[in-house]
Structure formats: C-alpha cells, structure tokens
Amino acid sequence: MSVERVPLAGGQIDRDAATRSSEELLERAWAAPEAQVLRVAGPNVPVRDSDRTLAFVSPRLVDAPANERIYLGRREGAPVFAIAAEETAGEPGVTWRHTFQVATGLEPAERELLTMALGVIRWHESAGFSPRDGEPTEFADGGWSRRTQSGGELFPRTDPAVIVLITHEDRVLLGSNVLWESGRFSLLAGFVEAGETLESAVEREVFEEAGVRVADIRYVASQPWPFPRSLMLGFHASLAAGQDPEQLAPDPTEISELRWFTRDEIRSPQPGLLLPGSLSIAGWLLDTWAKGDQR
C-alpha cells in the first residue's frame, strides 16, 4: 500500500456547486454527450471484467427521473451522476461486485466518485422525513440536500470518528472487537461526542476501551468512510508517562483482547492474525508505521 495517500482521499473531482443549484444546468449536464452515470445497488457496483474499472453508462441508457439523479460533479470536464439501482444480469463484460472487492484497485478519481455516491445514496435512504417534525422531505440541489414544504433544509450527514495508533517502546497497541472473529485486530476508534474536541475524544476512547492514558496526541490524516457515513480522523499517540503497558483493561462490552505488536509482526503477520484491509485508514496508519514513516 502506498504511504503517500490515504485510501479514498478526495480532491480529484470538481464538485461543481454552481450546477447543483440550477435545475437548468443539471438538465444540461444530464443531456451532455460525455455525461456518465454510476449505478449503485447497496454496497455493490458494476465493474468491467476487462480492466476492473467502474462500468459507467450513458444517461441515455438509464431511466431515472430528475429527483433520483445525484450529481457528483465533473471528472476531467465530463458530468458524472449516480443513481440507486438494481443489479442487472447478463450485462456483457460487466460484473456487479462489493465495494471492498474493487475499491483498492480503482484509480483515485473513481474511488472518490464511488465514495461520494455511496455516502449520499445511503443518506437519502434515511432522510425521507425531517428529524425535527416528521415532515416529508424532497430531493434538491442535485441530491446534495432535501427540503420540506415549510422551508426546512437537510444536508448529507457525516459522523466524525477518531482512530488512533498508540505506540510504546516501538510497539503498537491493537484491539479485537467482541463482534469480530478470533484473531482480527485493529486500531482503537470511536465516535466524537457532542461538545468534545477531537483530542479529548482520543483520550476518552482509549481510556474507555483500554484503561490507559495517552499523551503526545497528534493529528495525521482523515478519510471519508461511507459505510454508512463516517469521517475517520486519524491520530498518533503514545502511552502516557507512568502508565504500565502490561496493565491494560479492555472494556468487556466492546473489546475482547488487547495486544502490543512489533513492526515485524505487522509487516509479516503470523497465520491467524487478521489486520485492517488496505482500503481503510487503519490499514494505512499501520502500514506507514510498520515501514518506519513517522508522519
């Protein structure tokens, strides 16, 4: 895995806010001969068998009303939309695959489009009514908002979560969640609570899940994680002075086991040890640390 860029990191797509806000411009974009549509069915997307790229189609091949077309923006000037669809059978040269199976092999722009589409589509599925008064909401701004008849406006929700690589004497602390299969480990993580800074969330989550205090908390990078709608905020931290690395206290409701691992154990996992996948920021943070990158 490259240590230069966090997987799913954005910046490749022109999000083109001007077109979002105009029904006329959205119709022009949909009708453009170079326009493309990404179909999404739950976590699955169509992939070309020949090169494992996303199988975009022309809007002319899609029967989707304006209030179901999510405008993602422009890739190299070409308009790109996404729609919630059903998997099609028998499409020549195309196979529907789970996002986890294909995302690592996609080029950055396609990863970004896929991340955007998954996050916004999932939000629409749960945003049909206003959380304030239950009033029905309607699709607006090319899919980037929903509005009520009384003037209320909703925007796609993103839930911030911290994830932290904790080190002590050149070892890293990993935990195994109670819901995971035996042998699977990852970094400690948790959602940011109301009124809480990111650094405070790191301190709280580590103490709740491992029973130890950390210091030298340092932000590293972020990653959108559309499963369903998180923004992962990656940190480094070290075990605080006076804390015993062998006196860990896992929260039994969340953590079944805590262990310290060396760089060699991360570089060359023993049979039975399952580490975070290369698509996640957890895998990226571990990989950069194991390779000696001190970012």
N, C-alpha and C positions, 0 to 999 in steps of 0.2 A: 504494500500500500504506500502511496506517495505521502511523504511527510510535509509536502508543500501546501496542500489544500485540504480543508476539511470536506469529507464527502457531503454532497447535497448543498454545498455552499453556493450562493447565488451570484448575481452580477452579470450574467451572460445575456439576459433578456431585457429588452426595452419594454417596460410595463405600460407605457403609452397611456397615461392617465387622461389625456385630452380626448382620446377616442372612447374610453369608458363612459364618459359623462355625456355623450351625444348619441342619441338613437340613430340619427342620420349617418354619423361616422361609423357606428357599429354595423349598420346595414351595408355600407360601402366596403368595410373590411371583410364581411362575410361573403360578399359578392366578388371580391378580388380574385383574379385567376390564380394567383400564387398562394391564396389562403389555405391553411391546413387545419385539420380537426383531430384532436386526440380523444379517443374513446376510452372510458374507464368503467369497469364493471367491478365494484367493490375494490379489492386490492389488486385486481388483475388488469393487465393492459395487453393490447395486441403487439406482437413483436415479429419482425421479418425473420424468417428462417435463414435467409442467406447471410445476413450480417449482424443479427441480433440488435438492430436498431428499432426504435418505436415505429409502428406502422401507422403513420398519419394517413388521412384520407382527405379528399376534396370535399368542401361543403356541399357540392352538388350531389354527392353520394349519401348525404345524411339528411334524414327527415327530423329536424329539430326546430321547434318554434323559438322565437327570439328570447323568450323567458326561460330557456333551458341552455342557452349558449353562453358559456363562461369565457370571457375574453381574457386570455393570458397575456397578450402583448404581441411584440414583434421580434422574430428571430431573423437577423440579417435583413430587416425590412419587410418580411412576409408576416401577415397577420396569422396568429395561432389561437384557436379556440379549443375548449374542452367540453365534453358532454358526458353525463352519466348514461351508460348504455348497457345493453345485454350482450353477452358474449355471442359471437357469430360462429357457426360451424361451417366447415368446408370452404373457408376463405383461402384461395390459393396462395401458398407461400407464407402464410401467417399463422402463428400460434399464440393463443392467449396464455400469459404467464403471470405468476405472482411477482409483485414489485421486487421483493427480496431476491428473486432469482435473476433479475435482469439489470437492476439499477447500477450495480457496481461496474458493469461493462459498458454503460452508456457514456457518451461524451458529456461534458459539463452542461451544455445548453439543454440537452434532452433531460438530464437529471433535474435541472431546475424547473423545466416545464412540467415534468411528472410530479415533482414535489408540490408545486403550486396547484395543479389540478386536483391531486388527492386531498389537500388541505381544504380547499374551497368547496369541493363537492361534498365532503364529509360535513362541513359546517352547514350547508344548505339542507342536508337531511334532517338536522335537528333544530333548524331556525324558522320553521314554518309559522310559529306564533311568538308574539312578543313576550319575553320573560317578565315584563313589568305588569301587563294587564291581560295577557292572553289573546290580544287582538291578532288576527291573521296578518301575516307579512307577505309582501310581494317582491319578487326578483327585481333588482335595479342595478344601474351602473355596470352593465356588462357582467353581472354576477358578483360584484365586489361590495354590494350592500343589499339590504332588504328594508322595505319601508311599509309602514302601516297607513291606513286611510286617514288617521288623525295626525299624521306628520312625524311619527316616531321613526327612528332610523337605527338599524343594526349593522354591524360590520363583522367580518370574519374574526372569530375568536382564536387567540393564540395563548396557550398556557405556558408561562415560563417555569423551567425546572433547572436546578443546578445539578451538576455531575462533577465529582472531584476525584482527582488522582492524588492519593495520600502516600507520601514516602517517609521512610525512616531507615537510615543507615543503608541506603542503596537497595531497599526492598519496597515493594508497593503493596498496599492493602486492598484486597478484593473480598467481596461478599457473595454469598449464594442465597438467592431469594427462596423463600419457603415454597413458592409455587413452581420452581424450576426443577428439572430433572437433576439427579445427583451428578456432581462434577462440573456444573456450569457456574462460572464466576464472572463478576463484572465489577465496575466501579460503583461506589455508593452514590446515590442520587435521590432527589426528591423535589416536589413542587415548592415554589416560593409562596409563602403565605401573605395575606393582606397586611400591609404596613411593615413589611420586612425587607431589609436590604438583601442583595444577593450574597454578600459576605456573611451576614447573620444567618441566612438560610443554609449556607455551607456548614457553619459551626453547629447549628441546631441539628441538621440532618445527620451529621457524623456522630454527634453525641447520642442522638436517639437510636441510631442503628448499630453503633459500635461501642458506645460507652466511654469514648476517649475524646480529649480536646485536641484541636489542631491550631496551628499558627502559620504565619507566612502565607496567607491566603492570596493567591494571585490569579486574576482572570487570564485565560488563554485564548479561547475562541468560542464561537457559537455555531449552532447547526439547527436549521428547521427540521423537525421530525413529524411528518404528517400522519402519525399513527396514534391518535387521530389528529392532533393539532398542537403539538408542543414546540417550544423553542428551547433547545438544550443549551445551557450556558456552562461551558467547561472551565474548570479551575484546577490549579495545582495547590497543594497544601502539604505541610509537614507535621509530624507528630509534635505536639507542644512539649516544652521542657517540663520534666518531672512526670510525664506520662509513661507508664510501663507498657511497652509494645506487646507483652505477653498477657496482660490483664485486660483483654478485650471482653466486652459484654454485649453480644448480639441481641437485638430486640427479637424475642421469640415469635412475635406476630408477623415479622417481615423477613428476618434473616435466619437461615438455618445454620450457616457456618461462615466464619471469617478466617482468612489466612493471609500471611505475608508471602510474597513471591519475589524471587530474584529476577534480574534481567534475563539470565539464561533460561529460566523456567518459562518466561513469557515468549522469548524468541523461539524456543523449541519445546512446546508443551508436551508433557508426557501423555501417553494413551489414557483416555478417560477425562482429561481436563478440557473443558469447553470454554473458550474465551469469546468475547464480543466479536461480532462479524465486522468485516471491513467497511460496511456501509455506515456504521454508527460512529458517533463522536467518541464513544467509549473505546472502540477499537482503535481509532485514530490516536487518541491520547496515549493509550498503552503502547502502540506501535512507535510513536515518536520517543517515548521514554525508554523503551527497550533498546532503541537504536542510539541512545545517548544524546538525543536532542533535548536541550534544556529550556526550550521556549516556554 
